[in-house]
Amino acid sequence: MSTESLNELNCSGIFQHRLVLKVGVLVMLLRNIDQSNGLCNGTRMQVRRLGDHIIECVILAGRNIGEVVFIPRMNMSPNNDTLPIKFTRRQFPVALCFAMTINKSQSQTLSTVGVYLPRPVFTHEQLYVVLSRVSMHSGLKILSVGSNGTVSDHTINIVYRKVFFGLLSNILP
């Protein structure tokens, strides 16, 4: 298999081959490196300096805000058993952080939150989590899209009523 073919593979357990970083860009850590010092999966950081084998960053969220940390390149192996060969990539365990999922936003407090809802939220806990991430009401912006693709001023809290049928038959005599 050629080097170009290996670089184009996107598998579970490894990140994209090409990562372009600049000083000042926001990144998110994608592996637990040192949990006691705040280097956990999902930690947001800002790049201060770039090296060939290490990145110097400042932590932007959590109890270690403002701490300077060093992120090394790590060996990453794919979790895909269907590949015909076994290989390892040596890369930084970070991704650019322009947006994050609702689940990744848990335990983060942000001054500005923009929420994009292209379809109804599956559980109300998810909506609560994302709305509770912002520190001030004025920092919250929501874009909800209706079923016809136009901007909407509401979203639907989905409830699957089939779930309750089994519960009600056990409760009622």
N, C-alpha and C positions, 0 to 999 in steps of 0.2 A: 504494500500500500504506500502511495507517495506521501510526502510531507504535506502537500497541499490538501490531499484527501483527509488526512488525519486532522489537520487544522480546521476543516469544515464540519467535523463531527460535533454535534450537540447532544450530549448524553447526560443522564442523571449522575451527579457526583463530580462533574467538572463544569467549568464555566466556559464562556466563549473564548476562543483563542486570542482574539484581538481586543485589547483594552487600551484606550487612549486616555491618559490622565494629564491634567495640568495643575499647577499650584493654584489652590483656592477652590477647586471643584469639590462638591459634596459626594461622599461615597458611603455605602452601607456595607458593613462586614457580613460575610456570608457563611462564616464558620465560627464556632465557639473556640476561642484561642486561650483566653485567660479570664474566666468568669469573675473571679474575685477582684480583678482590676477593671471590670466593665467591658471587656472585649468579648461580647456575646454576639450570636447570630442576630442581625437586625440593628446593631449599634450604628448610629449615624456619626460620621466624622468629616472633618474638612482637611484636605491635603495641604501640608505646609512645605514639605520638601520631597523630591523624588530621587531615588537612587536606583541602581541596577538591581539590587537584591533586597531593598527595604524601602518602605514608604513611611515618612514621618507625618502623623496626623494629630489633630486636636479633637477630642470627644465633644460632641455637641448635645448629647442628651443623657439622661440617667443621673445616677449619683456621682459619677466621675466627670461631670462637665468641666471643660477647660484643661483636663489633663493631656499632656503630650504623650503619645504612644507610638510605637514602631511596629509596623505590620510587615512580616517577612514573606518572601515567596514560599509556597508550600507545594509539596507533591500531591497531586490530585489524580485519582484513578477512577474511571467510570464504573458505575454500579450495574452496567448492562452486560448480562451474560450472553446475549445473542451476537455480540461482536466477534468476528473471526480471530482477532488478536487481542492480547492484553497490552496496554500501554499506560504510561503515566505522563501527565503534564505538570511542569513546574510553573506555577503562576500565583499571582496575588489573590487572596480570597476576598475580593471586594467587587462591587458593581457600582456604577454611577447611581446616584440617589436623587432622581427627579421626582419620583412618586413612590408610594409604598402601598401595600395592600392593607385592608382593615386589620387583618390578623397581625401583621408586622408593626402596626401603629400602637398596639397595646403597650401600656406602661410608659408611653412617651407623652410629654406635654409640649405643645407647639403654640407659637404666637399666631400663626396663620395656618388655616386648614381649608383646603379646597376639596370638596367631595363631588365626584362624578358618579352618578347613578344611571347607567345606561339601561338598567332593568330593575324591577323591584328587589329589595333586599330580602334575602331568604329568611333570616331570623331577626327579631327586633333587638337582640343582644348585639348583633353586628352594627346596626345603626346607632345604638346607644354608645358603643365603644368609640366609633369614629366621631360622633358629635361631642363626646366628653374629652377628646384629646386637645381641644383648643382652650387656651387660658382665658380669653375674653370673647364675648359674644360678637363683637365687631370684627374679629378675625376669622369668622366662619363664612364660607361661601359654598353654596350647594347648587349643582346643576343636575336636575332630574329630567330624564327624557321619557316621554309618554310612548305608548304602544305604536302610535303612528309616526314616531321619529321626531316629533316637535318638542320644544322645551315645555316642561310641565311644572306646576307649582306644588306637586304632591307626589308621594310614592305609596305603593301598596305594601302593607305588612302581610306577607304570605302566611297563611295557616292551612295546612292540609287536614281537612275535617275527618278523613279516614282514620287518622291517628286517634281521634277521640272516640270513635265508635266502639272499639274494643274496651276502652276504659269505662265508658258509660254502662256497658252491659255487665261489667263486674261490680259496679257500685249500686246500680238500681236493683231492687228485688224482683 
